[in-house]
Amino acid sequence: MDARHIAMTIYDTSGLVPSLPGRPGNYRFRETIITPFLTVFQIEPGACGTRPFLTQQLRDNLKAVSRIDKGEQVEVEIHRGRIVVQIPLPVSERGRRVYTSNSVPRGRHLRVSLGLDITNHPVYFDFAGEMNSSLAFLGSAGSGKSVSMQRSIAAIAGQNGPDNVKMLMLEVSKQSIDLLVFQNLPHLIHPVIEDLDEAESALGWAAAQTRRGTLPFKLFICVDELGELVTQRPETIPLLQTLVSQGRALGIRNLLATQVADKATIGEGTKVFRQVHNRVLGKVSNKQLSYLLGNASGLHAESLTGKGDLIMSTTEFTTRFAGVMNSPADFESLPRAESIPRLPIGEYTNTAAIAEDTYRAPGPDQQVIPADVVAEGLISLQRQMDDPQYRKQMSGKKYFVMPVSKVKTMGRNPAIFRDRDQPQLVRIYKTLLERGWQLCAGKEEGC
């Protein structure tokens, strides 16, 4: 008996009678889809609505008769107005089908097609989106996260010329070679970095760019096994935090991956990943790890079935999808460069000073301007722009006037502003700078 007939039998005995010719019922089967990992069938609800289909008891019954592994689940959700039931394929049948670049629509510019969802619709991630500057790839070894990261890089390079997009790649784990396949890519701004010292200095260079205004190109910073990097070099944590929280305003994008066996293996990496709101999750060992990596409950990354069975969780949507496997032809079709330029990373070894990024007012005492004063001044300026009554109330108040270059530096330091305040503050900066304002904060005049 196939999955559809199993479901019909269970729903019928539960009082959810199917619609049949000549007999109206509570629902109607519309379509059955076989993905590389799942049997998926869609149900159009009737007068009873969708709620009766979402009980745990029905999911447990479906699981019992489907004979799937103990750690796996039958998922029932509402998708595009229909009830969608997902039953894992038998182990012997999983992964026989593989999605390649020929299976999915091609993306455009910074919009990447990562795979097909449970109803065979393409799953896109657009790095041009306002909140899409960073994407994390997390999961256990062999879950498909690195393949998905490779897919993203190959698509970005294939859809954008090296004049418009540059890439900085860090591959410091001795057990990983996922980024070395791109070592001849003309988009590279520096050869793929495998040394810890060079990795720290390169991140220092990138973080220092946040003081200099918008870059003339989109810069993608790709870090594989980030958890291992920051564990061995904790000095890179504030640099990465700066790039994640402030990079969007500068045209910097971050692709960050690490494999996770348990909570301990991600270690210090959580300080970086908790700032990344968009994630591709591969299979993990338990619900607690799924919650930790996904930063949300109910994602069920522990129930994924194998390599390439993934979850996309973003600020806009969450969906399960089958990822795309890059073929040799995909790599061979990428442009190649005879030589790769080198950054002057030797000039950026003092990463502690770069990460500190605090501004001292001129004068013999070099007084530090408190961060809360800067933030309060900026928010006050925004309110004056938006609220005539508040503007009148603040008329005549004195502010400490700072050079625009210094204010940009302050506003992009995550040690100063809380993570939740970043989007608002970036919008404030962007608006004020576009209007040519010099930004003010503090209690006395001078600069």
C-alpha positions in Angstrom: 0.0 0.0 0.0 1.5 3.4 -1.0 1.7 6.4 1.2 -1.4 8.0 -0.3 -3.6 5.0 0.5 -2.1 4.8 4.0 -3.0 8.4 4.6 -6.5 8.0 3.2 -7.1 5.0 5.5 -5.9 6.8 8.6 -7.8 10.0 7.9 -11.0 8.0 7.1 -10.8 6.1 10.4 -10.2 9.4 12.2 -13.5 10.8 10.9 -11.8 12.8 8.1 -13.6 11.3 5.2 -12.1 11.8 1.7 -14.1 13.2 -1.1 -14.9 10.5 -3.6 -17.0 10.5 -6.8 -20.6 10.8 -5.7 -19.7 11.3 -2.0 -18.6 14.7 -0.7 -16.0 14.5 2.1 -13.7 16.6 4.2 -10.8 16.7 1.8 -9.5 15.8 -1.6 -6.1 14.5 -2.7 -4.6 16.7 -5.3 -1.0 15.7 -6.1 1.7 13.2 -5.1 5.4 14.3 -5.5 8.5 12.1 -5.1 11.5 14.1 -4.1 15.0 12.7 -3.6 14.1 12.1 0.1 10.4 12.2 0.5 7.0 11.1 -0.6 4.9 14.2 -0.5 1.2 14.4 -1.1 -1.0 17.5 -1.1 -4.5 17.6 0.3 -7.1 20.3 -0.5 -9.1 20.8 2.7 -12.8 20.9 2.7 -15.3 22.4 5.0 -13.5 21.1 8.1 -10.5 23.3 7.4 -6.9 22.4 8.1 -6.7 22.1 11.9 -7.9 18.5 12.2 -5.0 17.4 10.0 -2.4 18.9 12.2 -2.8 16.8 15.4 0.2 14.9 16.8 -1.9 11.7 16.9 -2.4 11.7 13.2 1.3 12.3 12.6 2.1 9.4 15.0 -0.3 7.1 13.2 1.2 8.0 9.8 4.7 7.4 11.2 3.7 4.0 12.6 2.3 2.6 9.4 5.0 4.2 7.2 7.7 2.2 9.1 10.3 5.0 9.1 13.2 5.1 11.5 12.6 6.0 15.2 14.4 9.4 14.9 12.5 10.5 11.8 9.2 12.2 11.6 6.2 12.5 9.4 5.7 16.2 8.9 2.3 17.8 8.2 2.1 21.5 7.4 0.2 24.1 5.5 1.9 25.1 2.2 0.4 27.4 -0.4 -3.1 26.9 1.1 -2.9 23.1 1.0 -2.1 20.4 3.6 1.2 18.9 2.7 2.2 15.5 4.2 5.9 14.5 4.0 6.9 10.9 4.6 10.6 9.9 4.3 11.3 7.4 1.5 12.7 4.0 2.5 16.4 4.2 3.2 17.3 2.2 0.1 15.6 4.7 -2.1 16.9 7.9 -0.6 19.3 9.9 -2.7 18.9 7.9 -5.9 17.8 11.1 -7.5 20.1 14.0 -7.4 19.3 17.6 -8.3 21.9 19.3 -10.5 22.1 22.8 -11.9 20.0 21.5 -14.8 17.2 20.6 -12.4 16.6 24.2 -11.1 16.1 27.5 -12.7 19.1 29.7 -13.1 19.5 32.7 -10.8 20.4 36.2 -11.7 22.9 38.7 -10.3 23.1 38.0 -6.5 20.0 35.8 -6.5 21.0 32.1 -6.1 18.9 29.0 -6.7 19.8 26.5 -4.0 17.4 23.7 -4.8 13.7 22.6 -4.9 11.3 22.6 -2.0 8.9 19.8 -1.1 6.5 20.8 -3.8 9.2 21.1 -6.5 9.3 24.9 -6.4 12.7 26.6 -6.6 14.3 27.9 -3.4 16.1 31.1 -3.9 18.3 33.2 -1.6 19.0 36.8 -2.8 22.1 38.3 -1.3 20.9 41.7 -2.6 18.0 41.6 -0.1 18.2 44.2 2.7 18.5 41.6 5.5 20.4 39.0 3.4 24.0 40.0 3.8 25.0 36.8 5.6 24.1 33.2 5.2 25.3 30.4 7.5 25.6 26.7 6.5 25.4 24.4 9.6 25.0 20.7 10.1 26.7 17.5 10.9 29.5 16.1 8.7 28.1 14.7 5.4 24.7 16.6 5.7 25.2 18.6 2.5 25.9 22.0 4.0 29.3 22.4 2.3 27.9 21.3 -1.0 25.2 24.0 -0.6 27.9 26.6 0.2 29.8 25.5 -2.9 26.6 25.8 -4.9 26.1 29.4 -3.7 29.7 30.4 -4.6 29.6 28.8 -8.0 26.3 30.4 -8.8 27.4 33.9 -7.7 30.7 33.6 -9.7 28.8 32.3 -12.7 26.2 35.1 -12.6 28.6 38.0 -11.9 31.8 39.2 -13.4 35.0 39.7 -11.4 34.8 43.5 -11.7 31.5 43.5 -9.8 32.0 40.7 -7.3 35.1 39.9 -5.3 35.7 37.0 -3.0 37.9 36.4 0.0 38.1 32.7 1.0 39.3 31.2 4.3 39.9 27.4 4.5 42.0 26.9 7.6 40.9 23.4 8.6 43.3 20.7 7.5 40.4 18.3 7.1 38.5 20.4 4.6 39.1 21.3 0.9 35.7 22.6 0.0 36.9 26.1 -1.0 40.2 25.0 -2.6 38.2 24.0 -5.7 37.8 27.8 -6.4 41.5 28.6 -6.1 41.8 29.8 -9.7 38.6 31.9 -9.7 39.3 35.3 -11.1 36.8 36.8 -8.6 39.3 36.1 -5.8 40.8 39.2 -4.2 43.5 37.1 -2.6 44.5 33.4 -2.9 42.5 31.0 -0.8 43.9 31.3 2.7 44.8 28.2 4.6 47.1 29.7 7.3 45.7 30.9 10.6 47.9 34.0 10.9 46.9 35.0 7.3 43.3 34.4 8.0 43.3 36.7 11.0 45.1 39.4 9.1 42.8 39.1 6.1 39.7 39.5 8.4 41.5 42.5 9.9 41.8 44.0 6.4 38.2 43.4 5.7 37.0 44.8 9.0 39.2 47.9 8.4 37.4 48.6 5.2 34.3 49.3 7.2 35.9 52.7 8.1 36.4 53.7 4.5 32.9 53.8 3.1 31.2 51.7 0.4 33.5 49.4 -1.6 33.5 49.7 -5.4 32.4 46.0 -5.7 30.4 43.4 -3.7 32.8 41.5 -1.4 31.9 38.0 -0.4 33.8 36.6 2.6 33.6 32.8 2.5 34.7 31.0 5.7 34.7 27.2 5.9 34.8 25.5 9.3 34.3 28.8 11.1 33.9 27.1 14.5 37.4 25.7 14.2 38.8 29.1 13.1 37.4 31.1 16.0 38.3 28.3 18.6 41.9 28.4 17.6 41.9 32.2 17.0 39.4 33.9 19.3 40.9 37.3 18.1 38.9 36.8 14.9 35.5 36.8 16.7 35.1 40.6 17.0 36.3 41.0 13.4 33.7 38.6 12.1 31.0 40.2 14.3 31.8 43.5 12.7 31.6 42.1 9.2 28.3 40.3 9.9 26.6 43.1 11.6 27.9 46.0 9.6 28.9 44.6 6.2 25.6 45.1 4.5 26.0 48.9 4.4 29.4 48.5 2.7 28.5 45.8 0.1 30.1 43.0 2.2 28.4 39.6 2.2 29.3 36.6 4.4 29.1 32.9 3.7 29.9 31.0 6.9 30.0 27.3 7.3 30.9 24.8 10.0 30.2 21.2 10.8 28.6 20.4 14.2 28.5 17.1 16.0 27.3 18.6 19.3 27.0 21.9 21.1 30.7 21.8 22.1 32.0 21.6 18.5 30.6 24.9 17.5 32.1 26.4 20.6 33.0 30.1 20.2 31.4 30.2 16.8 28.0 30.8 18.5 29.2 34.3 19.2 29.2 34.9 15.4 26.4 32.7 14.3 23.8 34.2 16.6 24.1 37.4 14.6 23.4 35.6 11.3 19.6 35.4 10.8 19.6 33.4 7.6 20.7 29.7 7.8 20.9 26.5 5.7 20.6 23.6 8.1 21.7 20.0 7.4 20.9 17.0 9.6 21.8 17.3 13.3 21.7 14.7 16.1 18.9 16.1 18.3 16.2 18.7 18.8 18.4 20.8 21.1 21.1 21.2 18.5 18.4 22.0 15.9 17.2 24.8 18.1 20.7 26.1 18.8 21.7 26.2 15.2 18.4 27.4 13.8 17.7 29.9 16.5 14.1 28.7 16.4 12.0 25.8 17.6 10.1 23.4 15.4 12.6 23.3 12.5 13.2 19.5 13.0 16.7 19.5 11.6 17.1 16.3 13.6 14.5 14.6 11.3 16.3 15.3 8.0 17.2 12.1 6.2 20.6 12.6 4.7 23.0 14.5 2.5 21.2 17.3 0.6 18.0 17.1 2.7 18.1 20.7 4.0 16.2 23.5 5.7 16.3 27.1 4.7 15.5 29.4 7.6 15.5 33.1 6.8 14.0 36.4 8.1 11.3 35.9 5.4 10.5 32.2 5.2 11.4 28.7 6.4 11.2 25.7 4.0 12.6 22.2 3.6 14.4 21.6 0.3 16.6 19.2 -1.6 19.9 20.9 -2.4 21.7 21.0 -5.7 24.8 18.9 -6.3 27.4 20.7 -8.3 28.6 18.6 -11.2 32.2 18.6 -12.6 30.8 20.6 -15.5 29.6 23.3 -13.2 33.1 23.8 -11.9 34.7 23.5 -15.3 32.4 26.1 -16.7 33.6 28.7 -14.2 36.2 31.3 -15.5 39.8 30.8 -14.5 42.6 33.2 -13.8 46.3 32.5 -14.5 47.3 34.4 -11.3 45.4 35.8 -8.3 46.3 39.2 -6.8 47.4 39.5 -3.1 46.1 41.9 -0.5 48.5 43.8 1.8 47.3 41.7 4.7 50.7 42.0 6.4 49.7 45.6 7.3 46.7 44.4 9.3 48.3 42.2 11.9 47.2 44.4 14.8 43.7 43.0 14.7 43.0 44.0 18.4 43.3 47.6 17.5 41.1 47.1 14.4 38.4 45.4 16.4 38.4 48.0 19.2 37.5 50.6 16.7 36.7 53.4 19.2 36.9 57.1 18.5 38.7 59.5 20.8 37.9 63.2 20.7 40.8 65.5 19.8 42.5 67.3 22.6 45.2 66.6 25.2 43.1 64.3 27.4 41.8 62.2 24.4 38.5 61.8 26.1 36.5 58.8 24.8 32.9 59.6 23.7 30.6 57.2 25.4 28.8 54.9 23.1 25.4 55.6 24.6 25.9 59.3 23.9 26.6 58.6 20.3 23.5 56.3 20.0 21.3 58.8 21.8 22.5 61.6 19.5 21.8 59.6 16.4 18.3 58.6 17.4 17.6 62.2 18.4 18.7 63.3 14.9 16.4 60.8 13.3 13.5 61.9 15.4 14.2 65.5 14.4 14.0 64.5 10.8 10.7 62.7 11.2 8.9 64.6 13.9 8.3 68.4 13.6 7.1 68.7 17.2 10.3 67.0 18.5 12.4 69.1 16.2 10.9 72.2 17.8 11.5 70.8 21.3 15.2 70.1 20.6 15.8 73.5 18.9 18.9 75.2 20.3 20.4 72.1 21.9 24.1 71.7 21.5 25.7 68.6 20.1 29.3 67.3 19.8 30.0 67.5 16.1 32.0 64.5 14.8 33.6 64.0 11.3 31.4 61.8 9.1 34.3 59.3 8.7 34.5 58.8 12.4 30.8 58.5 12.9 30.7 55.8 10.3 33.3 53.9 12.1 31.5 54.1 15.4 28.2 53.1 14.0 29.6 49.9 12.5 31.1 48.6 15.7 28.9 45.8 17.2 30.5 46.2 20.6 28.8 49.6 20.8 25.3 48.9 19.5 23.3 45.9 20.4 22.6 43.4 17.6 18.8 44.1 17.7 19.5 47.8 17.1 21.7 47.3 14.0 19.0 47.5 11.2 17.6 50.7 12.6 20.9 52.4 13.1 22.1 51.4 9.6 19.0 53.0 8.2 19.7 56.1 10.2 23.2 56.4 8.9 22.2 55.7 5.3 19.5 58.4 5.4 21.7 61.0 7.1 24.7 60.4 4.9 22.7 60.5 1.7 21.4 63.9 2.8 25.0 65.1 3.5 24.5 65.7 7.2 27.4 65.8 9.6 26.3 63.7 12.5 26.2 65.0 16.0 26.3 63.5 19.5 27.6 64.6 22.9 27.2 67.7 25.1 29.7 70.2 23.8 30.7 71.7 20.5 34.0 71.0 18.8 35.7 68.7 16.4 
